[in-house]
Amino acid sequence: MEAENDVFARLEQRIQQAAELVTKLRKEKEAAFAARDAALREAADARALALRLSQELELLRAQREEVRSRVEKLIAQIDSLEGG
């Protein structure tokens, strides 16, 4: 009977350890999913920022070309005044 109790005690201990391990692994899984979700949100934010900056860059380039064109016209007008 004593040996049988030892077997049940060991079995009970193993079951308790397994339950603790399952609980620990579930918490780790939840933390990993939370970290993944945070990384996905951060990546989406970074993509949105990159898109916004790309659009802003294109706008600035267009404005630069417009200013360059206007300055060239002004220079041409000044040159024509000096030559005329």
C-alpha positions in Angstrom: 0.0 0.0 0.0 2.9 2.4 0.8 4.4 1.8 -2.7 1.1 2.5 -4.3 0.8 5.8 -2.4 4.3 6.7 -3.6 3.3 6.0 -7.1 0.2 8.2 -6.8 2.3 10.9 -5.0 4.8 11.0 -7.9 2.0 10.9 -10.4 0.3 13.8 -8.6 3.6 15.7 -8.6 4.1 15.2 -12.3 0.6 16.3 -13.1 1.1 19.4 -11.0 4.4 20.2 -12.8 2.7 19.6 -16.2 -0.2 22.0 -15.2 2.3 24.6 -14.1 4.2 24.2 -17.4 1.0 24.6 -19.4 0.2 27.7 -17.4 3.7 29.1 -18.0 3.6 28.3 -21.7 0.2 29.9 -22.1 1.5 33.1 -20.5 4.5 33.1 -22.8 2.3 32.5 -25.8 0.1 35.5 -24.8 3.2 37.7 -24.3 4.5 36.6 -27.7 1.2 37.4 -29.4 1.1 40.8 -27.7 4.7 41.5 -28.8 3.8 40.4 -32.4 0.7 42.6 -32.4 2.7 45.6 -31.2 5.4 45.0 -33.8 2.7 44.7 -36.5 1.1 48.0 -35.4 4.6 49.6 -35.3 5.3 48.3 -38.8 1.9 49.7 -40.1 2.7 53.1 -38.5 6.1 53.0 -40.1 4.6 52.2 -43.5 2.1 55.0 -43.1 4.9 57.5 -42.2 7.0 56.3 -45.1 4.1 56.9 -47.5 3.4 60.3 -46.0 7.1 61.3 -46.3 7.2 60.0 -49.8 4.2 62.1 -50.8 5.7 65.1 -49.1 9.0 64.6 -50.9 7.2 64.5 -54.2 5.4 67.7 -53.4 8.6 69.4 -52.4 10.3 68.3 -55.6 7.4 69.7 -57.6 7.6 73.0 -55.7 11.4 73.1 -56.3 10.9 72.7 -60.0 8.2 75.4 -60.0 10.5 77.8 -58.2 13.4 76.9 -60.5 11.3 77.7 -63.5 10.1 81.0 -62.1 13.7 82.0 -61.2 14.9 81.1 -64.7 12.1 83.2 -66.2 13.0 86.1 -63.9 16.7 85.8 -64.9 15.7 85.7 -68.6 13.7 88.9 -68.1 16.6 90.6 -66.3 18.9 89.5 -69.1 16.6 90.9 -71.7 16.5 94.2 -69.9 20.2 94.4 -69.8 20.6 93.4 -73.4 17.9 95.6 -74.7 
